Amino acid sequence: MTTLLISLLLALAQAAVPGVRPLPGPLSVVRWWDPPPTPYAAGHRGVDLAADAGTEVRAVAAGRVHFAGPVAGRGVLSLTLPNGLRTTYEPVRALVSEGEAVTAGQVVAVLTEGSHCPAPCLHWGLLRGEEYLNPLTLLPRTTPRLLPTSEARGGP
């Protein structure tokens, strides 16, 4: 039983990938993840992050380049992470090649014009197999801090 529990905890630890921001902070979400109710229905299968064309795009975690090239006239980069998840970035000009290993935080692409946003943006996606997930879940969680009340600070 103890071996099973330890194995489960190790598997969960490997599944969690502490992420790095794909763009310089602070991140500004233009459009949030809005999963479709069924696999073929309309929805937004990623998040759009505001950024200017020419902005460096970083790998959110260590992994390997799954795909780098044009899709429907836009540059797309896809990275497979060690836990099997895959992140996607578009529209970009990839600075890495298919099969290449990348490190967390490594500059892997440059944002280009041609996004589906009214202004330039990075469309960032996350998949487990064919299932789209919210890529914001890869980012580290902030730790809330309680501040002293005004009375404790000597205020009114």
Helices and strands as residue ranges (DSSP letters): H 2-15, E 29-31, E 47-50, E 56-58, E 63-71, E 74-80, E 85-90, E 92-94, E 101-102, E 107-111, E 121-128, E 131-133, G 135-138
